[in-house]
Amino acid sequence: MVSSAPASAGEDVYFQVPPPLSQAVGYVVVVVIGLVFAIGMIFVTKLLKKTVNEDNTKTEMFITANRSVGTGLTASAVISSWLWSTAILGSSLVGYSYGISGPFWFAAGCSPMIVFFALLGMVCKMRIPEAHTLLEIVRIRYGTVAHIVFMFLCLLNNLFAVANMLLGASAAINALTGIHTIAATFLVPVGVVLYTFVGGIKATFLTDYIHTFAILIIICFFTVKAFTIPEIGSIGGLYDLVVSAALRHPPTGNHGSTYLTMTSKDGLLFGILHLCANFGLVIMDTSFFVKAFAASPRATVPGYVLGGIMYFAIPWCLGTLMSSVALGLENNPAFPTYPRRMTSTEVGNGLVLPYAAMAIAGKGGAAAILLATFMAVTSTLSAQVIAVSSIISFDIYRTYFRPQATDADVIRWSHYGVVFFGVVAAAFSTLLFYVGVNLGWTLYMLGVITCPGIFPTVFTLLWKHQSRAAVIISPILGMLTGIGVWLGSSYALYGAVTIETTGFALPCVYGTVASAFSPLPYSLIITVFNPQNYDWEDFKKEKLAFAATPSTTNTSSSSTEVEKLDEPVSQAVMRRWAYIAALFSAATFLGHWVLWPLPMYASKYIFSKSFFTAWVVVAIIWVWGTLLVAGFYPIVDGRHQLGLIWTAVREGKLRKGSSGGESEGGGSETSSTSGEAEKSGGEGGIVVKGADI
């Protein structure tokens, strides 16, 4: 199992499996397609500026999309936020290691946290509607020291998250095309940096949509293709192959030594580890807050709830199907490593999915996984890049170096941040690669780093009594506790602290749980001595939005205009949405973690052929439903704006030199919740309400 023996990422195991695709194909995908997306986003952002008044030279548009993104695009972006290369590669990895329980626990470790964030997002909109980042909220409530502590935690979270993505993606690209791992590590962020540099958060939403749509089409293709090859033939045939695989190589820790049971000790341990780690990733990932701030108030809860529930199908279906294919066909000449099994390094580098795809679809399968991996890593990387750039521009530059910074100043530093983080992330991933770290290692230890800020952050938003000392000290103590338990248990259990022993499942579980939950008593105990009684209304006194400077090209407007933020709904309505989010959060957690899996674990049930067939069919139907939600709902939801863009292009009614403020015929403002599209007077200026795209 990869969790029990992570291998050196630098070990050369690929000489026995020649890359199915040429390096030229790899460079076309990694470089050319990335540049095409960058050029496409330049065109789209200019088109949106000229037709629907969305100007990415304004900070509110660049960072928060004027808080006007609708439900469909929000749901698609949320799905994309978790559609990491780690998700598509890692779900198959744990399925190969633990059987059918692995992909289920992988999915269950993500969806409840995404849905829970709907509650936090709505609370943010209720209490501080003009915020751009989580760190602004911490600074306003607790001051400079707390702000710096949380800045460190968030940046560390983003850095390790991106390294986790790049390590898996670059290893897969190397195995599929022969491109050197380090070259892939540095080239993958190039296109992301370019289109994020130009388009800001709206470019992130749009590329999220395109990439997610394409990845889901590829996943749905494999749900059909897997059962058309003679080696498998049907779901029942796949079941027989997995049963035979367990006889050849029985998994340890599984009831009955079978892959076809939820009663897997190691699978459950991974589920606990993954749940805690993802809780930290969601809460401490500033990209989630940026997207929540970008969504319109009425779109936040529906978008996050719908996205979280539909996301579940992706790792569950893909991981179950492709890991079963890999297990079943590993002794078949069609499998790339035949006649040997996959090595621990190959498994740890996330190559279960690429090899399974090659077994059922040859070079076409390899090309599909190459494209899906590239799109997954670039899509999620773009969100991380824009999140870190917002920290650099708002929380560092505007806060500590130039408090009176203009809109143009902050945009410029956002651009610097995009480039800076792209370079740093690639360099850090390279460092990890050369010290012997791979996808499997980062997948298991990630929670030790991401979890210390969970409870202090939740208390910051939901509990008015948490003290300043508690929010500063508890996450630091929590991280030290988690790291100490992680390294200490590695030494106690295995006699040494090495890359190998720190990647074992048990030390990572102990360290992650300690890192996640120790800040809870720390915060409560410290708060007892000097509790705060914070007035939530103080948040609303903060004016964080920018006054837009007059355009040098729009001669119709000579006065400074203030960008009006989108908060047209009452506090009562938003409070009701918060209650709905809390209800869905509890229901999703109970469903995915209690009512569904635990009875199956306790019963020690081994899947029959008919039950396995039903399991796979439900997963396939669910993932096709996800394709409809992520691919087609944004188009339906944004049909009014799409129609207006088409009308403007067809009739030549494009703005000339508009800077995103008033149209030439009269002022207008953007509101996303009225659901109406309207034309402003003047020379064909078109402004949209209810914009989703």
N, C-alpha and C positions, 0 to 999 in steps of 0.2 A: 504494500500500500504506500502511496506517496506520502500520506500523513505520517507514516511510521519511519520512512526512510527517504527524506528529501535528498535529491542528488545534486551534485554540483552543476550549476547552470553552465559552467564553462566546459564540462566534459563533452568531448566530441563523439556523438553517437549516431550522427546522421550519415556517415560514410556508407552504411549498409542500406540506406534508403535514399536513392538519388532523388533530388527535387523533381517533382512531376512537371513543373513549369520552369521556363527559362528565366534568367535574371532580367532579361528585357521586359518580360511580362510583369515582373515584380516592380521594376522601375516605372513602367507605364501606370500601374495602379497607384503606387505610393507617391509618385511625383506628379505625373501628368493629370491624373484624376483630381488630386489635391489642388493643383493650379486651376483646373477647369471649374471646380467649385468656388475657388476664390474669385475668379473672373465673373462667374455667374452671380455671386453675391454682390459684387460691385455693380453689376447691371441691375439686379433686383432692388438694391437700396436706392439707386438713383431713380429707378422707375417709381418706387413707393414715395420718394420725396416729391417727384413731379406730379403724381396722380392723386395721392391721398395724404400728402402733407406730413409724411414721416421723415424727419430730418435727423440722421445719425451724427450730424455735427453738433447736436445738442446733447448735453449730458443725460437728461431725463430719458431721452430716446435711446441713447447708446447703452445705458446701464439698465433701465427698467422698461423700455418700450412704451413710455408714457403710461404705464400701468393699465394697458388696454388690451392685453391678449385674452382671447375668448376661451371657452371651455374646450373646444375641439383641439386647438393647437396646444393648450395647456396640458391636456391629457396625453397628447402625442409627445410633448417635450418631457413629461414626467416619465413615461415609458422609456424614452430615449435616455434619460438621466441614469437609469439603472441598466440600460442595455449595453453594459460594458463589454469589452472584449473578454474580460474576466468572467462575465456571466455566461457567454456562449461557449467559452473554452472550459471554464471551471465547473459548470454543471455537468458536462460530460466526464470531466476528470473524477468528480466524486461519485458519479454513477458507475464508472468503471471500478472504483475502489470499494464502494459499499453496496452496490446494487441499486434497486429501485428506490430505496430510502434516500439516497444521496441527492438526486435532483429535487425530490420533494422538499427536503429540509433546506436545500439551497433557495428554492422559491419561497418557502415559508419564512425564511430569514429576511426577506426583502419586502414583501407586500404589506404586512402589518405596519412596518415603519413608514412606508410611503404614505399610507392612509392616515397614520397618526400625524404626519406633517401637515395634513390639511387643517388640523386643529391649530397647530402652531402658526401656520400661515394666516389663518383668519384672525387669531389673537393679535398678530402683528398689525394687520390692517385695521383692527379696532383701536388699538392703543397707540400706534405710532405710524400713521398712514404715509408719512413722507420719507420713511427710512429707505436707504439703499442697500445696507448690509446689516448683518447681525451685530457686527462690532460697533456700529453707531449706537445701537440700543444699549449695549453693555457700557459704553463710554458715558452715555447720558445718565444712566442710572447709578453707576458705581465709580466713575472717574478714570483717571489716566492709568493707574497701576493695573486695575482690572482689565482695562482696554488692551494694554500691552500683553498681559497674560493670555487673554483670549485670542489676540492676534497671533501669538506664537502657536497656540493650539490649533487654530483654524488653518494656518499656513502649513503646519506639520501634517495635518489631515489631508489637505489638498496635495501636498508633495508625495506622500506615501500612496495616496489613491492613484495618482497619475503614474507613479513608478510601477504599481501593480498592473495597470493597464498596459503600459509600454513593454514591460518584461514579457507578458504573455503574448502580446501582438507581435513583437519583434521576433520571438522564438518561432511563432507560427509562420511568419513571412519568410524567415530563414529556411525553415523546413520545406516550405512549398515552392520557393523560387531560388534558393541558394544565395540570396542577398545577405551580406554579412549582417549579423545581429546589430552591431553598433551603427552601421549605416542606416538600417531600418529605424533604429531608435531615434536618430537625429532627423531623418527625412520625414517620418510620419507627422511630427508637429508643424512642418513648414506650411502646408496648406491650411491647417487649422489657424495658425497665427495670422496668415494673410487674410482669410475671410472674416475672422473675428476682429482683426485690426480695422477693417473697413466697416463691417456691419454691426458690431456690438451685439447686444443680447438678442435683437431681432434676427440677426443673421444666425445666431445660435439656435433660436427657435425654428427657423426655416430649414436650416441644414439638418437639425434634429429630425424634422418631419421627413425630409427626403431620405435620409439615411435609414431611419426606422422603417419606413415604407419598403425600401429595398431589402433590408435585412429580413423582414417578415415574409416577403415574397420568397426569398431563398429558403427560409425555414419551412414554409408551407410546401415548397418544391420537394424538400427532403421527406416530408411526411407522406408524400405520394410515391416518390422515386424508390424509397427503401423497400416497398412491398412489390415492386415490379421486377426485381431481379430474380432469377431462378434460384439463387442460393437461399433466399428468404421466402418469397412468394406470398406470404400473408402474415398477419399478426400472430396466428397460431404457429406458423413456421418459425418466427422470431422467438417465440416462447420456448420451443423445443431446442433451439440453438443455445439460449441462455441456460436452460437446464443442463445441457451437455457441457457448457463452459464451467459450471459449478462442479461438475464431476471431475473435470481435468484439473481445475485450479480452485478449490473451495475457498471462499472468503473467510477470514478469521473474524470472530466477533459477531457473526450473523447466526441467528437461530437456524438450525438444520443445515448449516454450511451451504446456504443457498443465496443467490442474489435476489430472489423473488420473495422477499419479506421485508416488512417495515421494522421487524425486531432485529435491529442492528445496533449494537452498543456504540461502535465507532461512528455510525451514521448519526445517532442521537447526539453524541458529543460534538460532532461537527455542526449539527443544527443549533445547539446552544451557543457554540462559539460564533457561528455565522450571524445569529440573531443579535447578539450583543455587539459584534463588530459593525453590523449594518445600522444598528440604532445609533452608534457613534458617528458613522459616516453620514447619516441623514441629518442628525442634529448639528454636527459640527462642520458640515459641508456648506460653505457659504453660497455655492451655486444653487442649492435648493432654496435658500432665502431669496436670492436674486430673482429666481423664476417665480417664486411666490409673490414678490413685490411687483413683478411684471404683469402678473395675471390680474384681470379686473376683479373687483370684490365678489361679484356673482359667479365668477368662473373658478375661483380658487378651490373651494370645497368640491364641487362636481368634478373639476379637472383632476385633482389629486386623488380623490376616491376612485373615480373611473380608471385613471391610469394605474393606480396601485393594484386594483383587483384584476385588471386585464393583464398586467405585467406578469402575474403569477404563472401564466401558461407558458411563457417563453423558456425559462430555465427548466421548468417541470417537463414540458413536452420534448424540447430539444435534447435535454440531458438524458431523459429516459430512453428516447428512441436511439440516439447515436451511441450512447454507452452500451446499450444492448446489442447494437449492430457490431460494435468493436469487440465485445466479449464473444459474440456468437460466431463471427467470421475470422477471428484471430488465427485459427488453425486452417484457414482456407487460402489457397493460392492467390485469391483476389486481394488479400490483405497485404498492405505494403511491407510489413515486417516478416511475413511468412518465410521460413517455418518457425521462427522464434517468436516469443512474446515481446510486447513492448517493454523497454527498459524503464527503470524508475525515473531516469532523467527525461525520457520522452514523455512519460505520463506527467511528471512534475512540470514540464514546460507546456503542458496543455495540448499535446498533440493527439489526444484521443479523438477529438472531433475531426481534425483534418484527415487523419488516417481512415476513420470510418467513412467520411465523405468520398475519399479516393476509392475505397472498397466498393461502394455502391454506384458511383458515377464517374470513376476514372479521372481524367484530367479536367473534365467539366466540373466534377465535384470539388476538385482542388481549387479551381478558379473561383467557384462560388464561395467557398470558405475564405479564400484570400480576400475577395471583395467584401464579404460580410465582416471579417475581422478588421479590415481597414476602416470600413464605415463605422463600425462600433467604436473603435478606439478614437477616431477623429471626432465623432459626434459627442462622446462623453468628455473628451479632452477639451473641446471648445467651451463646454460649460465650466470646466475647472479653470480654464484660462481667463474667461471673462470674470469669474468670481475673484480670482487672485488680483486681476487688474483693478477691480473695484476696491479691494483692500488697499492696494498701493496708492490709488488716486484719492480715495475718500478718507481712509483711516490713517494713512501715513502722510501723504503730501498735503491734503487740505487741512488736516487736523493739527499737524505739528510743524509744518514748514511754511505754509501760506494759507492761513485761515480765510483771507479775503480773495482766494483764488477765483478767477472768472470761469465761466462755462468752458471757454476755449482752453484754459490752463488745465482743467481737470480732464478734458478729453485728451489733451496731449499726453498727460501722465498715464491715462488709461491705456493709450497706445504703447507707451514705454513699458507698462506692466505686462501687456500681452506678449511683447517680444522677450522681455526679461524672463518671465516664467516659462515660456517655451524652451528657452536655452537651458535654464536651471533644471527643469524637469528631465530633459534628455540627458544632461550631464549626471544627475543623481541616479538615474536608471542605469547608466553606463557603469557608475561606481558599484552599484549593487550587483550587476552582472559579473564584474570582474572579481568580486569577493565570493562568488559562488552562490548567489541568491537567484531563485527562479520564481515562477508564478505560484507554484505550490507553497513555497515558504512564505511569501507575502500574503497569500490567501489565508493562511492559518494565523499568522502573528499580527495581522492588521489591527485587530481589535484592541490589542495592548496599547497602541498609539492613539486610536481614534476615540476611545471610550471615556477618558477622564472628565470630559466637559459635559457629559450628558445631563446629569441631574442639576449641576449649577446653571446650565443654560435653560432647562425647563423651568426651574425655580425663578430664574430671571424674568421669564415671560408670564408665569402663572401664579407665583407666590410673592406677595408684597413684603413679607417679613424677612426674607433672606438678607443677611448682613453683607456689608462690603468685605469684611475680613473673610467671611465664609466663601464668597465667590472667588476671592483671590487665592486662598490657601487650599481649599478642598480639591480643586482639580490638580494642583501641583502634587499634593500628597497622594492623590489617587493615581497619578501617573507613576510616581516613585513606588507606590505599593504594587501596582500592576507589573512594572518592570522587575521589581525585586522578587515577586512571586514567580514570574515567568522564568527568570534566570535561575532562581533558587530551586525551583522544582525540576528544571532541566538537569541541574547538578545532582540533586537528591535522587532522582529516578534513574539517571543514566551515567552518572559519575564524571561528567564533563560539560562544559558550556561551549558548544561549537555551533556552527551553522546547521549541522545535521541534527543535534539534540534539541536545539531551540525551535526546530521545525516540526517536532513530534506533536501529536495531537494533544496529549494530556497537559504538558507545560503550557501550551497555547490556550487551552480551555481555562486552566487555573489563572493564568495571567490576565486573560481577557475579562473573566468574571470579577477578579479583584479590581482591575482597572475601572470597570463599569460601575460596580456597586459600592466600593469603599468611599467614594466622594459623598454618597448619601448620608451615612452617619457623620462623616466629617463636617458636612455643611450644617446638618441639624444641630450638632453639638456646639459648633462655633457660633451659630446664630443665637443660641440660647443666652449667651453672655451679653449680646448687644443687638437685639432684633431691630430690623428696620421697619418702618411703617410707611412704605412708599405710596404716594398718591399717583395713580395711573394717569391722571389728567396732566401731570407734569410732562409726560411724553409729548402731548399734543401742543405744548407751548413751543416746542423746538421747530424752527423753520429750516428745513434741510433742502428744500427744492431750490433750483436755480432760477434767477432771472435771466431770460434769454437776451443776448445782445442783439442789436439791430443788424440785419443783414446788409452786407456791402453791396449786394446785387439787387435787392428788392427795393426799388425806389419808392414804392407806394407806402412803405412803412418806415418812419423815421424815429419812432419812439420805442423805448424798451418795452417788451411785452413779457409778462410773467406766464410761464407755462403752468397751465392749470392742471392739477393732478386729478385723477379719476377716483372720486369718493362720493358717488351720488346716492349711495344707499345709507339708510339710517343705522344708528347703533343697534337698535332693536332687531333689525333684519340681520345684521352681521352676527349678533349674539345668537340668533336662531340658527344661523349657518354653523356657528361654533358648536352648538349642542348636537347638531346633525353629524358634524365631523367626529365628535367624541363618541357618539353612538356607533358610527361605522368603524371607528378605530377599535372599540371593544369587541364588536362583532367579528371583525376580520381576524383579530388576534385569537379569539376563542375558536373560530372556525378552523384556522390554519394550524393552531398549536395545541388545541385541547380536544374538541369534538371529533375532528377528523383523524389525526394521526395517533393519539395516545391509546384509544381503544384497540387500534390495529397493532400497536407495539405490545400492549399488554396481552393480547390474545395469542401472540406468537403465530399468527396466521401466515401460512405459505400460499402464495397466489396459485390458484388453479388456472388452467388455460383460459377458461371463460372469464374469470375475474381479471386476469391480465389483459385480455382483449378489451373488456369494458374500460379498464384503467387507461389504456392507450387511446381508445376511441374518444373518451371524454377529454383527454389532454389535447388531442388533435382538433376537436371541435372548438375547444377553448382558444387555442392559438389562432385558428382561422377567425374567430370572433375578435381577437386582438388585432388582427390585420384590418378588419373592418373599422374598428374604433380608431386605431392609429393612422390608418391610411385614407379612409374615406370621410370620417366624421369631420375632420378639420375643413375639408372642401365644402361639405354641406353647411357647416357652421359659419364659414367665411364667404358664402356665396355672394352676399351683397357687395362686399369689398372687391371680390374678384370680378363681379359684373361691372363695377365702376372703373376698375383698372382697365378692363377690356374696352369699355366705352371710351375712356379717355385716350387710349392708344389708337383705337379705330378712328375716332373723330379728330385726332390731333390736338385734343384739349390738354396739353401738358403745361405744367407751370414753368415759367421762365424765370429762373433765378430765385425761386421761392426758398426761404430758409426755414420753413416750418412754422411760421407764425401766422399772420393774417394773409388771406388770399388777396389777389389784386382787386377783387370786387367787394370785399368786405370781410370783417373778422369772423372767424369761426373757431371752434374748439373741438377737440376730440373727446368723445365720451364713449365708453365701450359697453355700457349697459343698457342703453335705450333700445338696442337692436334695430336701429333705423339707419338707413343710408340717405344722405341728403346732399344736394348740390348747393354751393354757395354762389352768390351772384358775382358778376364781374366777368373777366375774360376766361370763362370756362374752368375756373378753379374748382376742384372737386375735393370735398372733405367727407370722411366717413365716420359715422357712429356705429358702434357695434363691431368694430374691426376685429377679425380673428387672424388674419394673415398679413 
